Amino acid sequence: MFDIGLNLTSSQFAKDRDDVVARAFAAGVKGMLLTGTNLHESEQARQLAQRYDRCWSTAGVHPHDSSQWTSESAEIIHRLAKTSEVVAIGECGLDFNRNFSTPAEQENAFTAQLALAAELEMPVFMHCRDAHERFLALLDPWLDKLPGAVLHCFTGTRQEALDCLDRGLYLGITGWVCDERRGLTLRELLPAIPADRLLLETDAPYLLPRDMKPKPASRRNEPACLGHILTSVAQWRGEDPHGLSALTDDNVRRLFGIDF
């Protein structure tokens, strides 16, 4: 099993990062994709991917940080993307829930990163919250120019999932689906996601699965928890966890072009 979304640059891992990575591999995680959410963290993620075995990274600017986007941003991401550690452009997209950057700033940065991914022939690692229609409107013109795309941490409706799947997107599923308060809609639509479009992630240190027993002493999520998410998703899809793990690993290899 492969964790396609992990914020290993987070300050929550500052004191025990080596142990977190070691626990993940001990728990059966075969590889990890470290998320870059702004220019600084994209470089940090690349350095960590270089430091740890079987780790890769993304390079991009999250919608929250889109106000910082300049022409120089594209040059920096372009440089990072030429390194062997970086295998996707992002995290990029739209977040109209909090609007830490204005919608116009978000749309500008998202479109610029889609253009960059098309130029570099790299997949995109995307974020969308409360912006589905506008997200698709900006994405659609680029789909035939991109080798692949994943909407990470998908928490939308069945129709939103179908809209994304119809466009050939992969969907990243996190421990959100283990939340008995907020995750039931996502849980119910899991069987509608084709096995060849499903990816798994922790989004650690966020989204610790609420139904883990025993509950961890800390509310911090770790990539070592990916096995719990895998087992839960397999159960709700009516599938064997080992078979689902193999299928999602193949999806990772196909989308990101990596071997692990």
Backbone torsions as a table, in degrees:
resi	resn	phi	psi	omega
1	MET	NA	143.2	-173.5
2	PHE	-124.5	132.1	179.0
3	ASP	-92.1	107.9	-176.0
4	ILE	-85.7	-0.9	-179.3
5	GLY	-150.0	105.3	-176.2
6	LEU	-143.7	124.4	-179.8
7	ASN	-91.0	68.3	-175.7
8	LEU	-69.3	-15.5	177.2
9	THR	-77.0	-9.0	-177.0
10	SER	-58.3	143.0	177.2
11	SER	-62.6	-19.9	178.0
12	GLN	-65.6	-17.5	178.3
13	PHE	-104.2	6.9	-172.3
14	ALA	-61.0	-36.0	-173.0
15	LYS	-87.2	-19.5	-174.4
16	ASP	-143.5	34.8	-175.3
17	ARG	-57.0	-44.2	179.8
18	ASP	-60.0	-42.3	-179.6
19	ASP	-66.5	-37.6	178.9
20	VAL	-61.3	-45.9	179.3
21	VAL	-65.0	-43.2	180.0
22	ALA	-62.8	-41.5	179.0
23	ARG	-63.9	-36.6	-179.9
24	ALA	-62.2	-49.4	-179.1
25	PHE	-67.0	-35.7	177.1
26	ALA	-64.7	-28.3	-179.2
27	ALA	-85.9	1.1	175.8
28	GLY	104.2	2.1	175.8
29	VAL	-69.7	130.2	-176.2
30	LYS	-93.4	-20.0	-178.9
31	GLY	-173.4	164.8	-175.9
32	MET	-144.2	143.8	174.2
33	LEU	-109.2	117.2	-175.4
34	LEU	-91.6	126.7	-171.1
35	THR	-84.2	131.7	170.8
36	GLY	-100.3	123.8	-175.3
37	THR	-113.2	-11.3	171.2
38	ASN	-153.2	-179.7	-173.6
39	LEU	-64.2	-43.0	-179.5
40	HIS	-64.6	-47.9	-177.6
41	GLU	-72.0	-25.8	175.1
42	SER	-65.0	-40.3	176.6
43	GLU	-68.7	-40.8	177.2
44	GLN	-61.0	-44.2	-179.4
45	ALA	-62.3	-40.7	178.2
46	ARG	-62.2	-42.9	179.7
47	GLN	-64.2	-38.9	178.2
48	LEU	-68.7	-37.0	177.5
49	ALA	-65.0	-32.9	176.6
50	GLN	-71.2	-32.8	-176.4
51	ARG	-75.5	-38.1	-174.5
52	TYR	-105.5	141.5	177.6
53	ASP	-67.7	146.1	176.2
54	ARG	58.0	36.2	174.9
55	CYS	-126.8	141.2	175.3
56	TRP	-131.2	177.4	-176.8
57	SER	-144.9	167.6	172.1
58	THR	-110.3	164.2	176.1
59	ALA	-137.3	121.1	-178.6
60	GLY	-179.2	-174.3	-178.6
61	VAL	-126.4	116.5	179.3
62	HIS	-63.7	150.4	178.1
63	PRO	-55.0	-31.7	178.0
64	HIS	-60.3	-30.4	-175.7
65	ASP	-102.2	13.5	-174.1
66	SER	-64.7	-22.7	178.7
67	SER	-64.7	-18.3	-179.7
68	GLN	-88.7	-0.7	-175.3
69	TRP	-70.0	131.6	174.8
70	THR	-138.6	175.4	176.7
71	SER	-61.9	-29.1	178.1
72	GLU	-68.3	-28.9	179.2
73	SER	-58.9	-44.0	179.6
74	ALA	-62.3	-38.5	179.7
75	GLU	-65.4	-40.8	179.9
76	ILE	-66.4	-45.4	179.5
77	ILE	-64.4	-39.4	177.9
78	HIS	-58.5	-43.0	179.4
79	ARG	-65.4	-44.9	179.0
80	LEU	-62.4	-38.8	-175.9
81	ALA	-67.1	-18.0	178.8
82	LYS	-81.1	-7.3	179.0
83	THR	-85.8	156.8	-175.8
84	SER	-70.1	-22.2	-177.5
85	GLU	-74.4	-31.7	-173.9
86	VAL	-87.7	122.2	-175.1
87	VAL	-121.7	3.0	178.4
88	ALA	-157.9	153.1	175.0
89	ILE	-94.3	129.7	-179.7
90	GLY	139.8	176.0	20.6
91	GLU	-83.8	124.8	-179.1
92	CYS	-134.6	161.4	179.5
93	GLY	149.7	-146.9	-177.4
94	LEU	-132.5	141.9	174.0
95	ASP	-139.6	94.9	-179.2
96	PHE	-91.8	9.1	178.0
97	ASN	-78.6	-45.9	-176.8
98	ARG	-107.4	-29.0	178.3
99	ASN	51.3	48.2	173.7
100	PHE	-63.6	-28.5	166.0
101	SER	-115.4	152.0	-177.1
102	THR	-66.4	156.5	176.6
103	PRO	-54.4	-39.6	179.9
104	ALA	-64.2	-41.7	178.2
105	GLU	-65.0	-40.2	178.7
106	GLN	-64.0	-44.0	-178.8
107	GLU	-65.1	-38.4	178.8
108	ASN	-63.9	-47.3	-178.8
109	ALA	-67.8	-38.8	179.5
110	PHE	-63.3	-49.0	-179.4
111	THR	-62.4	-39.7	179.2
112	ALA	-63.0	-38.3	-179.3
113	GLN	-75.3	-32.0	172.9
114	LEU	-63.7	-41.2	178.1
115	ALA	-63.7	-40.1	179.6
116	LEU	-65.8	-43.5	178.5
117	ALA	-62.3	-39.7	178.1
118	ALA	-64.7	-42.7	179.0
119	GLU	-61.5	-42.7	-176.9
120	LEU	-85.9	-5.7	-177.0
121	GLU	56.0	50.2	-179.7
122	MET	-121.1	150.7	175.7
123	PRO	-69.2	161.2	178.2
124	VAL	-115.0	143.5	179.8
125	PHE	-111.0	111.2	-164.0
126	MET	-118.7	157.9	-179.9
127	HIS	-127.8	136.2	173.7
128	CYS	-146.9	125.9	176.4
129	ARG	-140.7	122.5	178.9
130	ASP	53.9	37.1	-177.4
131	ALA	-148.5	26.9	-168.8
132	HIS	-54.1	-52.7	-174.7
133	GLU	-64.0	-44.6	-179.8
134	ARG	-69.5	-36.3	176.6
135	PHE	-56.7	-49.4	-179.3
136	LEU	-67.6	-36.7	179.9
137	ALA	-61.8	-38.5	179.0
138	LEU	-77.3	-33.1	-177.1
139	LEU	-76.2	-39.3	-171.2
140	ASP	-50.9	-44.7	-178.0
141	PRO	-63.7	-15.3	-175.3
142	TRP	-103.1	-10.3	-170.6
143	LEU	-59.4	-38.7	-178.4
144	ASP	-78.6	-2.6	178.6
145	LYS	-105.7	-5.3	-176.7
146	LEU	-105.8	141.4	177.5
147	PRO	-73.9	-16.6	179.9
148	GLY	171.5	164.3	-178.4
149	ALA	-157.7	143.5	175.3
150	VAL	-125.5	135.0	170.5
151	LEU	-94.5	104.7	-173.1
152	HIS	-80.5	155.1	178.9
153	CYS	50.6	53.6	-178.5
154	PHE	-69.6	129.1	178.9
155	THR	-136.4	18.6	-173.7
156	GLY	-82.8	-167.0	-178.4
157	THR	-85.0	171.0	176.8
158	ARG	-59.2	-44.4	-179.1
159	GLN	-64.8	-38.7	177.1
160	GLU	-64.1	-38.7	176.4
161	ALA	-62.8	-45.5	-179.5
162	LEU	-64.1	-38.5	177.2
163	ASP	-58.9	-43.4	-179.5
164	CYS	-69.6	-43.3	-179.5
165	LEU	-65.3	-37.1	177.3
166	ASP	-60.4	-26.0	179.8
167	ARG	-92.2	3.6	177.5
168	GLY	83.6	13.0	-179.9
169	LEU	-75.3	151.9	166.6
170	TYR	-88.2	151.6	177.1
171	LEU	-117.7	128.2	176.9
172	GLY	-93.3	125.1	-177.7
173	ILE	-109.4	130.3	-177.7
174	THR	-113.1	-173.0	176.4
175	GLY	-67.4	-4.0	172.6
176	TRP	-52.8	-36.3	-176.4
177	VAL	-67.4	-15.5	179.8
178	CYS	-91.0	3.5	-178.0
179	ASP	-90.8	114.1	-177.2
180	GLU	-70.6	-10.2	178.4
181	ARG	-93.7	-48.4	-172.0
182	ARG	-108.5	-15.6	-169.6
183	GLY	-98.7	4.3	-173.2
184	LEU	-67.2	-38.4	178.7
185	THR	-62.1	-44.0	178.4
186	LEU	-64.7	-41.2	-179.9
187	ARG	-59.1	-41.4	-177.2
188	GLU	-69.2	-28.1	-177.6
189	LEU	-92.6	-3.0	-179.3
190	LEU	-51.5	-43.1	-179.3
191	PRO	-65.0	-16.3	-179.6
192	ALA	-80.8	-11.2	179.8
193	ILE	-87.1	117.4	178.1
194	PRO	-58.1	143.6	-176.9
195	ALA	-58.8	-29.6	-178.0
196	ASP	-84.4	8.0	177.1
197	ARG	-125.1	11.8	-175.0
198	LEU	-104.9	133.2	174.5
199	LEU	-130.6	155.3	-176.3
200	LEU	-120.3	147.0	-177.7
201	GLU	-158.6	158.7	176.1
202	THR	-99.2	-29.6	-170.0
203	ASP	56.7	26.8	179.2
204	ALA	-58.3	144.1	11.3
205	PRO	-87.6	12.3	-178.3
206	TYR	-93.0	167.4	170.2
207	LEU	59.1	46.2	172.1
208	LEU	-58.2	127.0	179.1
209	PRO	-56.9	126.3	-173.8
210	ARG	-72.4	-19.9	-173.5
211	ASP	-99.4	14.8	177.9
212	MET	-68.4	136.1	178.0
213	LYS	-133.4	126.4	-4.3
214	PRO	-70.8	153.5	178.5
215	LYS	-68.8	135.0	177.0
216	PRO	-59.3	149.0	179.8
217	ALA	-63.3	-33.0	178.2
218	SER	-101.4	152.6	176.3
219	ARG	-84.8	1.7	179.4
220	ARG	-72.1	130.7	174.8
221	ASN	-83.4	152.6	177.6
222	GLU	-136.3	157.0	177.2
223	PRO	-62.5	-21.0	176.3
224	ALA	-63.0	-16.8	179.0
225	CYS	-82.5	-1.9	-176.9
226	LEU	-60.1	-35.1	179.6
227	GLY	-59.8	-37.2	178.3
228	HIS	-65.0	-41.7	179.0
229	ILE	-64.9	-44.3	178.6
230	LEU	-57.9	-49.3	-178.0
231	THR	-62.4	-40.4	-179.5
232	SER	-66.9	-46.2	179.9
233	VAL	-62.0	-43.3	179.0
234	ALA	-60.9	-41.9	-179.9
235	GLN	-61.6	-46.8	-176.3
236	TRP	-74.4	-17.9	174.2
237	ARG	-93.0	-7.8	-178.2
238	GLY	71.4	37.4	-176.2
239	GLU	-124.6	163.0	175.9
240	ASP	-77.8	130.4	-178.1
241	PRO	-59.0	-38.8	-179.1
242	HIS	-66.0	-41.7	177.6
243	GLY	-65.4	-41.0	179.6
244	LEU	-66.7	-37.9	177.4
245	SER	-60.1	-44.8	179.6
246	ALA	-64.0	-40.5	-179.8
247	LEU	-65.5	-45.7	-178.8
248	THR	-68.5	-32.1	174.8
249	ASP	-63.7	-40.5	176.9
250	ASP	-63.1	-36.7	177.8
251	ASN	-62.7	-40.8	178.1
252	VAL	-60.4	-47.0	-179.1
253	ARG	-61.7	-40.9	-177.9
254	ARG	-69.5	-43.6	-176.1
255	LEU	-73.3	-47.7	-172.4
256	PHE	-98.1	-7.5	177.6
257	GLY	64.0	38.3	-178.7
258	ILE	-119.6	161.1	177.6
259	ASP	-123.9	138.9	-178.0
260	PHE	-151.5	NA	NA
